[in-house]
Amino acid sequence: MWMDLLLQAAIILVAIFMFLAMHDIPQKIFTKIRYRNRADYQAKRHFVLGAQLLAHARSSESRSSTASLAQKAESEADRAISLDPKDAATYILKALALDLRGFKSSALDSLDITLSPLASKSLTDKERGDALFKRAELKMSMNRRGSHVDSAIDDLTKAVELLGDNARAFCLLGDCYETKKMKTEARAAFEEAFKVEPTSTVARAAIDRLGS
């Protein structure tokens, strides 16, 4: 009986292997994995090159050089995205390059993709917090008639929960609350910033301004 079962199992396995071989499935799987690995490598290469270009753009003292390098960094980010559209870090790189070029609305769009459910899975908590802070910063720099304040507060509330020790995030949150005339909340945010960074003149001045 056991011999019959083993023989039947062997026949089934042989049939499966023959089916896979006939349809070239092992080769297709290997090719797909090899292509995926090559694409991942190329995407990372473009990302690293873009990050280097962005760093040079930020340190450049020439406005034209900064713009040129930032544009090249954006192009490298686009190449990386075309190879790996689920990597949130590349969208952050693109957003930073766009912001440096003065295209704040496009930078905001890129950060929206970064924090979308599909892409944000690849972020650590700190990276997600940094992205939320940067998005809030962009929103406030574009704030006209207070249209972005509430959404910036939402981003910053999440950001400080994830980061905890980012004095700039607490200060920006305080600015948002102060814009909305929420004096108690604003002072509390600036006090948190001062706890994190006791040398912060921004936080100290805001606390003195808002009073007790």
C-alpha positions as CSV (number, residue, x, y, z in Angstrom):
1,M,0.0,0.0,0.0
2,W,2.8,2.4,1.0
3,M,4.7,1.6,-2.2
4,D,1.6,2.4,-4.3
5,L,1.2,5.8,-2.6
6,L,4.9,6.6,-3.1
7,L,4.7,5.6,-6.7
8,Q,1.6,7.8,-7.3
9,A,3.3,10.7,-5.6
10,A,6.4,10.3,-7.7
11,I,4.2,10.2,-10.9
12,I,2.4,13.4,-9.8
13,L,5.7,15.2,-9.2
14,V,7.1,14.1,-12.5
15,A,4.0,15.3,-14.3
16,I,4.3,18.7,-12.5
17,F,7.9,19.1,-13.4
18,M,7.1,18.1,-17.0
19,F,4.3,20.7,-17.2
20,L,6.6,23.5,-15.8
21,A,9.4,22.5,-18.2
22,M,7.0,22.5,-21.2
23,H,5.8,26.0,-20.4
24,D,9.3,27.3,-19.7
25,I,8.0,28.5,-16.3
26,P,11.3,28.0,-14.3
27,Q,13.2,30.1,-16.9
28,K,10.4,32.8,-16.8
29,I,10.6,33.0,-13.0
30,F,14.4,33.2,-13.0
31,T,14.3,35.9,-15.7
32,K,11.7,37.9,-13.8
33,I,13.7,37.7,-10.5
34,R,16.9,38.7,-12.4
35,Y,15.2,41.6,-14.0
36,R,13.7,42.7,-10.7
37,N,17.1,42.6,-9.1
38,R,18.7,44.6,-11.9
39,A,15.9,47.2,-11.8
40,D,16.3,47.5,-8.0
41,Y,20.0,48.0,-8.4
42,Q,19.6,50.6,-11.2
43,A,16.9,52.4,-9.1
44,K,19.2,52.7,-6.1
45,R,22.0,53.9,-8.3
46,H,19.9,56.7,-9.7
47,F,18.7,57.5,-6.2
48,V,22.2,57.8,-4.8
49,L,23.3,59.9,-7.7
50,G,20.3,62.2,-7.3
51,A,21.0,62.6,-3.5
52,Q,24.6,63.5,-4.3
53,L,23.4,66.1,-6.8
54,L,20.9,67.5,-4.4
55,A,23.6,67.9,-1.7
56,H,25.8,69.8,-4.2
57,A,22.9,72.0,-5.2
58,R,22.3,72.9,-1.5
59,S,25.9,73.8,-0.9
60,S,26.4,75.7,-4.1
61,E,26.7,79.5,-3.8
62,S,25.7,80.1,-7.3
63,R,21.9,80.4,-7.9
64,S,22.2,79.1,-11.5
65,S,24.3,76.2,-10.4
66,T,21.9,75.4,-7.6
67,A,19.0,75.3,-10.1
68,S,20.9,73.2,-12.6
69,L,22.0,70.6,-10.0
70,A,18.5,70.5,-8.5
71,Q,17.0,69.8,-11.9
72,K,19.5,67.0,-12.5
73,A,18.7,65.6,-9.1
74,E,15.0,65.6,-10.0
75,S,15.8,63.8,-13.3
76,E,17.6,61.1,-11.4
77,A,14.7,60.8,-9.0
78,D,12.3,60.3,-12.0
79,R,14.6,57.6,-13.4
80,A,14.6,55.8,-10.1
81,I,10.8,56.1,-9.8
82,S,10.3,54.6,-13.3
83,L,12.2,51.6,-12.1
84,D,10.8,51.3,-8.6
85,P,7.5,53.3,-8.2
86,K,6.9,52.0,-4.7
87,D,10.0,53.4,-3.1
88,A,8.9,56.4,-1.0
89,A,12.4,57.7,-0.4
90,T,12.8,58.6,-4.1
91,Y,9.6,60.7,-4.0
92,I,11.1,62.6,-1.0
93,L,14.2,63.2,-3.1
94,K,12.1,64.5,-5.9
95,A,10.1,66.8,-3.6
96,L,13.3,68.3,-2.1
97,A,14.7,68.9,-5.5
98,L,11.5,70.6,-6.7
99,D,11.3,72.7,-3.6
100,L,14.8,73.9,-4.1
101,R,13.9,74.9,-7.6
102,G,10.9,76.8,-6.3
103,F,8.2,74.5,-7.5
104,K,6.4,74.1,-4.2
105,S,3.1,72.9,-5.5
106,S,4.8,70.0,-7.4
107,A,7.0,69.3,-4.4
108,L,3.8,68.9,-2.3
109,D,2.3,66.6,-4.9
110,S,5.4,64.4,-4.6
111,L,5.2,64.3,-0.8
112,D,1.5,63.3,-1.1
113,I,2.6,60.3,-3.1
114,T,5.3,59.6,-0.5
115,L,2.8,59.4,2.2
116,S,0.2,57.5,0.2
117,P,-0.6,53.9,1.5
118,L,1.2,52.3,-1.4
119,A,4.5,54.1,-1.0
120,S,4.6,54.8,2.8
121,K,5.0,51.1,3.6
122,S,8.7,51.4,2.7
123,L,9.3,54.3,5.3
124,T,10.5,53.9,8.8
125,D,8.6,55.9,11.5
126,K,11.3,58.5,11.5
127,E,11.2,58.9,7.8
128,R,7.4,59.1,7.8
129,G,7.7,61.8,10.5
130,D,10.3,63.8,8.5
131,A,8.1,63.6,5.4
132,L,5.0,64.8,7.4
133,F,7.0,67.7,8.8
134,K,8.3,68.6,5.3
135,R,4.8,68.5,3.9
136,A,3.5,70.7,6.6
137,E,6.4,73.1,6.1
138,L,5.5,73.3,2.4
139,K,1.8,73.8,3.1
140,M,2.6,76.7,5.5
141,S,5.0,78.3,2.9
142,M,2.1,78.2,0.4
143,N,-0.6,79.2,2.9
144,R,-2.9,81.8,1.5
145,R,-5.9,83.0,3.6
146,G,-5.2,80.2,6.0
147,S,-6.3,77.4,3.6
148,H,-3.5,75.0,4.6
149,V,-3.3,75.5,8.3
150,D,-5.6,72.8,9.5
151,S,-4.0,70.1,7.3
152,A,-0.6,71.3,8.4
153,I,-1.6,70.9,12.0
154,D,-2.8,67.3,11.2
155,D,0.6,66.5,9.6
156,L,2.6,68.1,12.5
157,T,0.6,66.4,15.2
158,K,1.4,63.0,13.6
159,A,5.0,64.1,12.9
160,V,5.8,65.0,16.6
161,E,4.3,61.7,17.7
162,L,6.7,59.9,15.4
163,L,9.7,62.1,15.9
164,G,9.3,63.3,19.5
165,D,12.6,65.2,19.5
166,N,12.3,67.6,16.6
167,A,12.2,71.1,17.9
168,R,11.5,72.6,14.5
169,A,8.4,70.5,14.1
170,F,7.1,71.7,17.5
171,C,7.9,75.3,16.6
172,L,6.0,75.0,13.3
173,L,3.1,73.4,15.1
174,G,3.2,76.4,17.5
175,D,3.2,78.8,14.6
176,C,0.1,77.0,13.1
177,Y,-1.8,77.3,16.4
178,E,-0.8,80.9,16.7
179,T,-2.1,81.6,13.2
180,K,-5.4,80.2,14.3
181,K,-5.4,82.3,17.5
182,M,-5.1,79.2,19.7
183,K,-2.8,80.7,22.2
184,T,-2.8,77.9,24.8
185,E,-2.0,75.2,22.2
186,A,0.6,77.4,20.6
187,R,2.4,78.0,23.9
188,A,2.3,74.3,24.8
189,A,3.9,73.4,21.4
190,F,6.7,76.0,21.9
191,E,7.3,74.8,25.4
192,E,7.8,71.2,24.0
193,A,10.2,72.7,21.5
194,F,12.1,74.4,24.3
195,K,12.3,71.1,26.3
196,V,13.8,69.4,23.3
197,E,16.2,72.2,22.4
198,P,16.8,74.6,25.4
199,T,19.0,76.8,23.2
200,S,16.2,77.5,20.7
201,T,15.8,81.3,20.5
202,V,12.7,80.8,18.4
203,A,10.9,78.8,21.0
204,R,12.1,81.1,23.9
205,A,10.9,84.2,22.0
206,A,7.5,82.6,21.3
207,I,7.0,81.6,24.9
208,D,7.8,85.1,26.1
209,R,5.5,86.6,23.4
210,L,2.6,84.4,24.3
211,G,3.0,85.0,28.0
212,S,1.4,82.8,30.7
